Amino acid sequence: MEPLNFPKYAFRFKSKENNILVFDEVRRKFVSLLPEEWVRQNCIQYLIKEKGYPASRMLVERQYKRNGLQRRIDLAVCDLNGNIAILVECKASHVDIDQVVFDQIARYNLEFQATFLMVTNGLKHIYCKMDYEHKKYIYLRELPEFEIG
């Protein structure tokens, strides 16, 4: 897979029926290594190794219903109460991070009311903190490190 704008991480790979799989330590299973999955796996490692977030607090590819429609979040980090604190949208590296992508995570966040949002295609990362009182995004240079609580 192509190099991304994350530190280099060690991954476990295996081949099955001409398909390359990568081990997802959050889901604790091998999954197909598609371009978006490569970004997601690097993002997971970034959150764990660089920011200190426990894998035990992460949700990966979780489905939920909104307005009667099935939706799926790519990645989230939960607080101690199980509420989503960080909502992450991962795209393949060839997908531009544009307003359409950002609108997608904003719609998903209507359901979860996360404190932080991250959108990444592995090359470009956008981070923001939600200011619900003033109904605006506060763009950040990076996500905060994990704090107990």
N, C-alpha and C positions, 0 to 999 in steps of 0.2 A: 504494500500500500504506500501511497505517497506520504512524504513528510508533511507534518502539520505544524502550526504555530503553537505547539505545546512542548514542554520538555520531553526528552526521549524516555519512554517507559518500556519495561520488559513485559511482553504478553505471551500467553500460551496459545499456540495454534495447533490445529490438527486438520487433517483432510478426511472427508467422508463423501463418497460417491461423486468425486470430481468437484467438490465444494469445499472451500476453505472456511474453517470455523475458528472463532476466537473465544477464549474463556472469559465470561462476564462474572467478575467476583461478587457483584451484588446479587444477580440472579442465580449464581452458583451453578452455571451450566454453560456449555458451548453453544454459540449462536452463529448464524451465517455472517460472514465478514463482507457485508455490503458497504458501499461508500459512506452512507449515513452512520452505520454501525461503527465504522472506524473512527469517525468523529466522536460519537457517543462514548466509546471505550476510552479514548484519550481524555475526554472531558471528565469522565468518572475518575480516572487516575489523577488528573489535575486537582479535582476537588478533594480527593483523599490525601494525596502526597504533598501537594503544595499548600492547600488551605486547611488541612487537618479535619475535614468532615468525615465522620464515621460511615463506613459502608452500610452499617446496620440502620442508618437513618435515611437511606436512599430508596427511592422508588424508580424503577426503570420500565418504560413502556407500559404504564398502567392505564387501563381503560376506565372511563367514567361516562355518565350520561348528562347531556345538557340539552334542554328543550326537546327531549325525546330522541336525540341523536347520539350515537356512540362516538366518543372522542377518545383520543389517546395522548397522554403526555409522554414526552421523550424521557425526561429525567427530572427528578425533584429531590430536594432535601427537606426532611421534616424536623420540626422542633420537638421538644420533649412531650408535648401534648398530642403529637401526631398530625399537627397542622403543617401544611406546606409552607416553608419559610423561603425556599429558593426554588423557582420554577425555571427550567432550562429547555430551550428549543434547539435541537441539533439538526443541521442540514448537511448534505453532502458538500464537499469542498467546491464543486462546480456550481453550486447554487448561490446566487448573490444574496447578501443580507440587505434586503431593501424594506420599504414600508410595508409591503404585503406580508413579509415574514414577521415583521415586528407587530403588525396588526393581529396576526395569528396568535402569538403568545399573549397579547393583550386580551383577546377574546377568551382564551383559556383561563387567564387570570381572573376574569369575572367570577368564575366558580370558586377559586381558591384563595384569592386575596393575599398572595404571597408578599413578603417584605421585599424580596429581591428578584429580579429577572435577569436571565442571561440568554443571549442568542448567539450561536456560533456556527460557522461552517468549517471550523478547524483552522482556518487561516485568519479570519477576522472574528473578534469577540466583542460583543456589546453588553455592558453591564449597567443596570440601573437599580435604584432604590425607589420604591413607591412612596409617594407623598399623598396619602389618601385624603388628608384634610384639605389640601390645596388642589387636589385632582391633577397631579402632574408627576412626571418622571424626573428623577435626579440622576443624571448620568454619572457613572463612576469610572475610574481608571481600572479598577479591579474589584472583585468581590472581597468582603471582609473574611478574615480567618475565623475558623470555628471557635466559638466560646461555649463553655459548659453552660447549659441552661435551656 
